[in-house]
Amino acid sequence: MSETRERKDYTNSPLCLSGRGVTKIFGLGDKKTVAVDHVDFDFHEGEFVSIVGESGSGKTTLSKMLLGLINTSEGEILFQGKPRNISSGRKKREYWKGIQAIFQDPFSSFNVFHKIDSVLLDCINMRGGRMLSHEKKVEMMTEACSFVNLKFAELTNKYPFELSGGQMQRLMIARIFLLKPRILLADEPTSMVDACSRATILDMLLDLRDETGMTIIFITHDIGLAYYISDTVYIMEHGRFVESGKADEVILNPQAAYTKRLISDVPKIHEEWDLSTVELKAE
């Protein structure tokens, strides 16, 4: 992967998803935990955004609220400039036409009883293609698989579990290529694949954004990956955004102590490793 790429300024682009005072509290009284603490954000159309934080920072809880999988305790989320309404099953399904997700564990993302053909056909049907001819559907599935360097002819009649982890991650991206949502939320999508596959998947996400113009929200603990792939970065610690801005500004000129520590924790081959920030636990 190249260390730098062309980044764009999306400040003046239309908003697709934003939030004000978004908060999630689990439990009650003395046992309550504030997982996400009054965060504000603005994600623009076509923007590649990374939310970076260590385990327990609240980033996955926030992603579940963005998807509508869990309710907010306080605050408001706006979709395309209007307050989001997911108060019923029908309204949630309508919302999910505009926002989809790729998760870190591809093995739990597919129904083990559904063949790959069925997985891809469901995407075509969701986009209103139920009445298309069989030939046209095969053409669309072939194109989607080709986009992620898979051959549909070799996948037909197979089950997802017959593929490798990297192939399953690519198949998830092929699904998104067919669905073409306005927003894609990618939660640690490269954490279970090797370095070579990781680079390939990140480049596919960039190609997908460029091909469709969708907004991509990348959830990660790896600030190096965030710098490579993002236009905008949000740094999350203990449920709050401690720093945010253009990727070059945040990573190359960090202001928050937490951001500086995340950057210092990235090993550099040409420098002696600094282990002063690593907590050593007794056996």
N, C-alpha and C positions, 0 to 999 in steps of 0.2 A: 504494500500500500504506500502511496505517496504521502509524505508528511503534511503537504499543503494542497489545497484545492481552491478553486474559485468560490467565494462566498458572496451572497447577495444580501442587500439590506431590505428587509420586509416591513420596516416600520410603517410605511404608508400603504401597505397592502390591506385589503379587507380582513377583518377579524373573523375567524371561523369558530374559535372556542376561547372563552375567557371566564375568569372567576374572580369573585370578590369575597374576601373573608372566609374562604372555604375551610371548613373544620370538620374533623371526625374524632369523636370521643367514644371509647369503648368502656363499658362498665359504669358503675355508679359510686358516688361517695368517695370514701378513702381508697377504693379499688379502681377508680377510673383511670384510664390511660388516654392522654391526648396524642393521638397518632399523627394527625395533621392539624396544624395550629394557625388558623387565620391566614391562609396564603392567598396572594393575588397573582394572576397570570394573564397574559394575552398571547394567544397563538394565532398567527396569520396564515392566510391561504398560501399554500406552496412552500411554507417555511419548514425547515428541518430543525426541530428543537430537541435538545437532550436535557433530561432531568437526572442529575448525578448525585449519588449519595451512597453511603455504606449501608449494610444490612441494619434494619431498624430505624432508618432515617425517615420513613414514612412515604417513600416514593411509590411503593407498590400499592399501599392503601389509597394514595391519591389517584393512581391509575385506575383502580377499581371504581372510585367515585366518578371519574371522567367517563368510564364505560357505562355507568348506571347499574353496576353489579351490587353496590352497596349505597345506602343513602348518606347524604351529608347530615351532620349534626347541626351545623350552622353555615351561613353563607349562601351564595348563589352562583350557579354555573349557567353561562349563557352560550347558546349554540346559534351561530350565524347572527349574532347581535340581539337575540331574543331569549328571555328566560326559558331554560330547558324544561319541557314538560314530559316526564316519564311516569305519570301517575297511574297508568294502566298498562296491561300487557300489550295492547294494540299500539299504544303510543311508544312503548319501549322498542317494539319491533320496527316501527317507523324510524325511530332514532338510530337504531343499529344499522339501518341502510346507509347512514351517513358516517358511521364510525365503526371500525372493525379493529381486531387485535391479533397480534402474533405473540405467543408466550414462549418462555424459555424451555419448557419441556414439550417437545413435539409429540412424544409418545402418549401424553394425556390429552392431546388436542384433537384427536380423531376417534370416531366411533370404530371400535375394532371389528364390528360386524358389517361395516360399509366398505365396499370396494372403492378404489380410487376414482373409477368412472362415476360412481354415485356422488362422491364428495364434490367433484368438479361440476357435475350436472346440477346439483343443488344450487351452486353459485350462479349458474346461467339462469336457472328458474327464478332465483331471487331478484335478478336484474330484469325480469320481465321477458325472458327468452323461452318460456315454456312451449310456445307454439312454433318455434323454429324447427326446421327440418333436421333430421338426424345427421345429415351430412354437414350442415352448418354448425351444429353443436360440436361435432368431432373436429371440425376446422378450428373452432374457438378454443377447444381444449388443447389441441395440438400447438396452437400459437402460444397459449399460456405456459405450457410446459417448456416450449422452446425458449421462452423469455428467461427461464431460470435454468437453462442448459439441461433439461430433461427431455426424454423422447417418449411422447404419449403412447406410441405403438409398443414400447417396452413395459409400460405401466398398466395398460388396460387389463382388467380382470384380476389385478393384484390387490392385496390389502395393504394399507399403510405400514403395518408392522413388518412387512417383508422388505422395507426399505431401510437404509442406514439413517442415522440421526441427521446427517447433513442433507440427505435426499428428502427427508421429511420436512426439514426446515424450508427447503426450496419449494416443496409442494405447498406449504402454507403461504409462501409468497405468490405462487401461481394462483391460489384461491383469491388472494387480494387483487391480482391482475384482472381476474374475471369480475370480481365484485365492484371494483373501482369506487371505493368509498371516498368521501371528502377528507376523512381523517383516518390515519392508521396509527394505532398505539402499539409500539414494539417493546415488550417488557423483557429485557435481557435475552433477546433472540439468538445471541451467539455464545451464550455461556456454556452450552453443552457440546460444542463442536470444536474441532482442532483449529489451529491458527490459520491454516490454508483455507479451510471452509469458512472461517470467520471473515476473512478478507473478502471472499467471494460474495457472501451474504450481504455484507455492508455495501459493497458496490452495487449489488442487485437492488437494495433499498434506495440507493441514490438514483439508479436508472429508473426505478418505479416512480419515484417522485418527479423526475424530469419528464417521464412519459405521460403521466396522468395529471400532474399539477396538484396532487394531494398533499396535505399537511402530514408530516410524520413526527410523532412524539416518541422519542427513543429513551427508554428507561434503562439506566446502567449504573454500575458501581465503578466503571473504568473510565477515568477522566481522559485517558489517552485516546480511547475510541471516540469519546464525545467530541474531543477537539478535531479529530480527523473528519468526522461525518457531519458536524452541526454548523448551522448558521447562528443559532442562539443557544445559550447554555443557562440552565437554572441549577444552582448548587443547593442541596437540601441537607439540613442537619437538624435532628431532633424535631422533625415535623414542620420546620420553617425553612423558607428560602433565605439563605444568608447572603447570597450574591446572585446576580443575574445580569445578562447583557450579551453583546455579540461575542462569539466564541473567541476571537482573537483578543478582545479586551479582557475577558474573564480569565483565560488560560495564560496569556502572556504577561498580564499585569494584574494579578489577583490582589484583592483588597482584604478579603476575609481570612482570618487565621486558618479556618477549616479548609478553605480552598487551597491555601498554600501547603497544608499538610497532605492533602490528597495528591497534589502535584509532586511533592517531595517523596511520596511513597512509590511513585512510578520508577522502577529500576532503569538505570541508564547504563548501557553496555560500556560506553567509553569513560565512565566515571566510577570512582569507588562508591559502593553502595552505602547510603546513610541509613543505619538501622536504629538511630536514636529515637525515632517515633514509634518503634515497634514495641508493644507490650509483651514481655516475656513472662509466661505463666509457669509456675512450678509444676512438675509432674505429680 
